[in-house]
Amino acid sequence: MDAQAIYRKSGKGAEAMASRTLAGKLRTLLILVDGKKTIADLRKLAAGLGEPDQLLAQLKAEGFIEAVPGAVPVPPAVQTTAAMSTVPAADAGKSLGKVKMLATHLLVEALGPLAEDVCLKIEAARDVPHFIGAMKLAYAVVREVRGQGAADRFGQEIENQMPPV
């Protein structure tokens, strides 16, 4: 798969999410496919699942994901320039999208398939206040499943990357 290609959930993929027919690592990876992330981004996020290329290929072969027609990823230089023009230099690169990707990645690492519902809430957050609400839920789930120390580390790592409100 082309590292710069962008994939989204197909009709079959959306149905699998709604009906919860897909399980395990494939379902976790399918949660991360959103029509915005490149294959390279998905590989990084899914590294903790093991063999992300094989999992992505399987999702594609089984029709759960499809390429976004005409999608052209924004080159990193353009992303950096755009971020710097809207965010103070000290906060460049701390965009909400990046923090959402980090949060879902950390949750999948910490909770595995249990992270699914919370990851969906995080990805659906359209602004910082909604993201903070989803993160409160994520923190509580991590605390309940992995303990206070893990929850504190999770919360601190996200807090360090938060964009300005």
Contacts in CASP RR format, 6 or more apart in sequence:
PFRMAT RR
TARGET T0000
AUTHOR 0000-0000-0000
METHOD contacts of the structure
MODEL  1
MDAQAIYRKSGKGAEAMASRTLAGKLRTLLILVDGKKTIADLRKLAAGLG
EPDQLLAQLKAEGFIEAVPGAVPVPPAVQTTAAMSTVPAADAGKSLGKVK
MLATHLLVEALGPLAEDVCLKIEAARDVPHFIGAMKLAYAVVREVRGQGA
ADRFGQEIENQMPPV
1 39 0 8 1.000
1 53 0 8 1.000
1 56 0 8 1.000
1 57 0 8 1.000
1 60 0 8 1.000
2 39 0 8 1.000
3 38 0 8 1.000
3 39 0 8 1.000
3 40 0 8 1.000
3 43 0 8 1.000
4 38 0 8 1.000
4 39 0 8 1.000
4 40 0 8 1.000
4 73 0 8 1.000
5 38 0 8 1.000
5 39 0 8 1.000
5 67 0 8 1.000
5 71 0 8 1.000
6 35 0 8 1.000
6 36 0 8 1.000
6 37 0 8 1.000
6 38 0 8 1.000
6 39 0 8 1.000
6 67 0 8 1.000
6 68 0 8 1.000
6 71 0 8 1.000
6 73 0 8 1.000
7 33 0 8 1.000
7 35 0 8 1.000
7 39 0 8 1.000
7 42 0 8 1.000
7 56 0 8 1.000
7 60 0 8 1.000
7 65 0 8 1.000
7 66 0 8 1.000
7 67 0 8 1.000
7 68 0 8 1.000
8 33 0 8 1.000
8 34 0 8 1.000
8 35 0 8 1.000
8 65 0 8 1.000
8 66 0 8 1.000
8 68 0 8 1.000
9 17 0 8 1.000
9 30 0 8 1.000
9 33 0 8 1.000
9 34 0 8 1.000
9 35 0 8 1.000
9 64 0 8 1.000
9 65 0 8 1.000
9 66 0 8 1.000
10 63 0 8 1.000
10 64 0 8 1.000
10 65 0 8 1.000
10 66 0 8 1.000
12 62 0 8 1.000
12 63 0 8 1.000
12 64 0 8 1.000
13 22 0 8 1.000
13 30 0 8 1.000
13 63 0 8 1.000
13 64 0 8 1.000
13 65 0 8 1.000
15 21 0 8 1.000
16 22 0 8 1.000
16 27 0 8 1.000
16 30 0 8 1.000
16 64 0 8 1.000
17 27 0 8 1.000
17 30 0 8 1.000
17 31 0 8 1.000
20 27 0 8 1.000
22 30 0 8 1.000
22 64 0 8 1.000
23 113 0 8 1.000
24 113 0 8 1.000
25 49 0 8 1.000
25 50 0 8 1.000
25 55 0 8 1.000
26 55 0 8 1.000
26 58 0 8 1.000
26 59 0 8 1.000
26 64 0 8 1.000
27 113 0 8 1.000
27 116 0 8 1.000
28 46 0 8 1.000
28 49 0 8 1.000
28 108 0 8 1.000
28 112 0 8 1.000
28 113 0 8 1.000
28 115 0 8 1.000
28 116 0 8 1.000
29 42 0 8 1.000
29 46 0 8 1.000
29 49 0 8 1.000
29 52 0 8 1.000
29 55 0 8 1.000
29 56 0 8 1.000
29 59 0 8 1.000
30 59 0 8 1.000
30 64 0 8 1.000
30 65 0 8 1.000
31 104 0 8 1.000
31 116 0 8 1.000
31 119 0 8 1.000
31 120 0 8 1.000
31 123 0 8 1.000
32 42 0 8 1.000
32 45 0 8 1.000
32 46 0 8 1.000
32 104 0 8 1.000
32 108 0 8 1.000
32 119 0 8 1.000
33 42 0 8 1.000
33 59 0 8 1.000
33 65 0 8 1.000
34 123 0 8 1.000
35 68 0 8 1.000
35 71 0 8 1.000
37 45 0 8 1.000
37 101 0 8 1.000
38 73 0 8 1.000
39 56 0 8 1.000
41 101 0 8 1.000
42 52 0 8 1.000
42 56 0 8 1.000
43 52 0 8 1.000
43 53 0 8 1.000
43 56 0 8 1.000
44 105 0 8 1.000
45 101 0 8 1.000
45 104 0 8 1.000
45 105 0 8 1.000
45 108 0 8 1.000
46 52 0 8 1.000
46 55 0 8 1.000
46 56 0 8 1.000
46 108 0 8 1.000
48 108 0 8 1.000
48 109 0 8 1.000
49 55 0 8 1.000
49 108 0 8 1.000
56 65 0 8 1.000
59 65 0 8 1.000
60 66 0 8 1.000
74 82 0 8 1.000
80 92 0 8 1.000
80 93 0 8 1.000
83 92 0 8 1.000
83 93 0 8 1.000
83 95 0 8 1.000
84 92 0 8 1.000
87 93 0 8 1.000
87 94 0 8 1.000
87 95 0 8 1.000
87 163 0 8 1.000
87 164 0 8 1.000
88 164 0 8 1.000
91 163 0 8 1.000
91 164 0 8 1.000
93 163 0 8 1.000
94 161 0 8 1.000
94 162 0 8 1.000
94 163 0 8 1.000
94 164 0 8 1.000
95 163 0 8 1.000
96 125 0 8 1.000
96 127 0 8 1.000
96 128 0 8 1.000
96 131 0 8 1.000
96 163 0 8 1.000
98 161 0 8 1.000
99 131 0 8 1.000
99 158 0 8 1.000
99 161 0 8 1.000
99 162 0 8 1.000
99 163 0 8 1.000
100 122 0 8 1.000
100 123 0 8 1.000
100 125 0 8 1.000
100 131 0 8 1.000
102 157 0 8 1.000
102 158 0 8 1.000
102 161 0 8 1.000
103 122 0 8 1.000
103 135 0 8 1.000
103 138 0 8 1.000
103 158 0 8 1.000
104 115 0 8 1.000
104 119 0 8 1.000
104 122 0 8 1.000
104 123 0 8 1.000
106 154 0 8 1.000
106 157 0 8 1.000
106 158 0 8 1.000
107 115 0 8 1.000
107 118 0 8 1.000
107 119 0 8 1.000
107 122 0 8 1.000
107 138 0 8 1.000
107 141 0 8 1.000
107 142 0 8 1.000
107 154 0 8 1.000
108 115 0 8 1.000
108 119 0 8 1.000
110 142 0 8 1.000
110 145 0 8 1.000
110 146 0 8 1.000
110 150 0 8 1.000
110 154 0 8 1.000
111 118 0 8 1.000
111 141 0 8 1.000
111 142 0 8 1.000
111 145 0 8 1.000
111 146 0 8 1.000
114 141 0 8 1.000
114 145 0 8 1.000
115 141 0 8 1.000
118 134 0 8 1.000
118 137 0 8 1.000
118 138 0 8 1.000
118 141 0 8 1.000
121 134 0 8 1.000
121 137 0 8 1.000
121 138 0 8 1.000
122 131 0 8 1.000
122 134 0 8 1.000
122 135 0 8 1.000
122 138 0 8 1.000
124 130 0 8 1.000
124 134 0 8 1.000
125 131 0 8 1.000
125 133 0 8 1.000
125 134 0 8 1.000
128 162 0 8 1.000
128 163 0 8 1.000
128 165 0 8 1.000
129 165 0 8 1.000
135 155 0 8 1.000
135 158 0 8 1.000
138 154 0 8 1.000
139 151 0 8 1.000
139 154 0 8 1.000
139 155 0 8 1.000
140 151 0 8 1.000
142 150 0 8 1.000
142 151 0 8 1.000
142 154 0 8 1.000
143 149 0 8 1.000
143 150 0 8 1.000
143 151 0 8 1.000
END
